[in-house]
Amino acid sequence: EAIEADLDAFIERRARGAKSGRDRANDEEAYWRARDRRQARARRLENAREWVAHYGGLALYHHDLAARCAEKRDRVRELIKELEANDKGGTAA
């Protein structure tokens, strides 16, 4: 009976050890999954910031381009006014 009691105690210790090993494995897996989620969230945030910078640069470029086009439009309007004034003055070629 003493041998059986020792054997039962040994089996119980092994079972407790195996369970704690499973718990450690589950905890470790949960840690890695959480770490992966944090890294993915950080990547998404960084990508979003990069897109903001990209579109901000495009907006500035197009704003400057629109301003240059408006200046050219105004110069052409002035040229048209000058040409029309010359035509009214009788200096048409």
C-alpha positions as CSV (number, residue, x, y, z in Angstrom):
1,E,0.0,0.0,0.0
2,A,2.9,2.4,0.7
3,I,4.1,1.8,-2.9
4,E,0.6,2.5,-4.3
5,A,0.4,5.7,-2.2
6,D,3.8,6.8,-3.4
7,L,2.8,6.1,-7.0
8,D,-0.5,8.0,-6.6
9,A,1.4,10.9,-5.1
10,F,3.9,10.8,-8.0
11,I,1.1,10.8,-10.6
12,E,-0.7,13.7,-8.8
13,R,2.5,15.7,-8.8
14,R,3.0,15.0,-12.5
15,A,-0.6,15.9,-13.3
16,R,-0.2,19.2,-11.4
17,G,3.0,19.9,-13.2
18,A,1.5,19.2,-16.6
19,K,-1.4,21.5,-15.8
20,S,0.8,24.3,-14.7
21,G,2.9,23.7,-17.9
22,R,-0.3,24.1,-20.0
23,D,-1.2,27.2,-18.0
24,R,2.3,28.6,-18.7
25,A,1.9,27.8,-22.4
26,N,-1.5,29.4,-22.5
27,D,-0.1,32.5,-20.8
28,E,2.8,32.7,-23.2
29,E,0.5,32.3,-26.2
30,A,-1.7,35.1,-24.8
31,Y,1.3,37.3,-24.3
32,W,2.5,36.8,-27.9
33,R,-1.0,37.4,-29.3
34,A,-1.3,40.6,-27.3
35,R,2.2,41.7,-28.5
36,D,1.2,41.0,-32.1
37,R,-2.0,43.1,-31.7
38,R,0.0,46.0,-30.2
39,Q,2.5,45.8,-33.0
40,A,-0.2,45.7,-35.7
41,R,-2.0,48.7,-34.0
42,A,1.3,50.6,-34.0
43,R,1.9,49.8,-37.7
44,R,-1.6,51.0,-38.6
45,L,-1.1,54.2,-36.6
46,E,2.3,54.8,-38.3
47,N,0.8,54.1,-41.8
48,A,-2.1,56.5,-41.0
49,R,0.4,59.2,-40.0
50,E,2.3,58.7,-43.3
51,W,-0.9,59.0,-45.3
52,V,-1.7,62.2,-43.5
53,A,1.7,63.6,-44.4
54,H,1.4,62.4,-48.0
55,Y,-2.0,64.0,-48.5
56,G,-0.9,67.1,-46.7
57,G,2.0,67.4,-49.2
58,L,-0.3,66.9,-52.1
59,A,-2.7,69.5,-50.8
60,L,0.1,72.1,-50.5
61,Y,1.4,71.3,-54.0
62,H,-2.1,71.6,-55.5
63,H,-2.8,74.8,-53.5
64,D,0.5,76.3,-54.9
65,L,-0.4,75.0,-58.4
66,A,-3.8,76.6,-58.2
67,A,-2.3,79.9,-57.1
68,R,0.1,79.8,-60.0
69,C,-2.7,79.0,-62.4
70,A,-4.8,81.9,-61.0
71,E,-1.9,84.3,-61.5
72,K,-1.5,83.1,-65.2
73,R,-5.2,83.5,-65.7
74,D,-5.1,87.0,-64.4
75,R,-2.1,87.9,-66.6
76,V,-3.9,86.5,-69.7
77,R,-7.0,88.6,-68.7
78,E,-4.9,91.7,-68.5
79,L,-3.4,90.9,-71.9
80,I,-6.9,90.5,-73.3
81,K,-7.9,93.8,-71.8
82,E,-4.9,95.4,-73.4
83,L,-5.6,93.9,-76.8
84,E,-9.2,94.9,-76.6
85,A,-8.2,98.4,-75.7
86,N,-5.8,98.6,-78.6
87,D,-8.5,97.3,-80.9
88,K,-10.9,100.0,-79.8
89,G,-8.2,102.6,-80.3
90,G,-8.1,101.8,-84.0
91,T,-4.7,100.3,-84.0
92,A,-5.8,96.9,-85.2
93,A,-3.5,95.3,-87.6
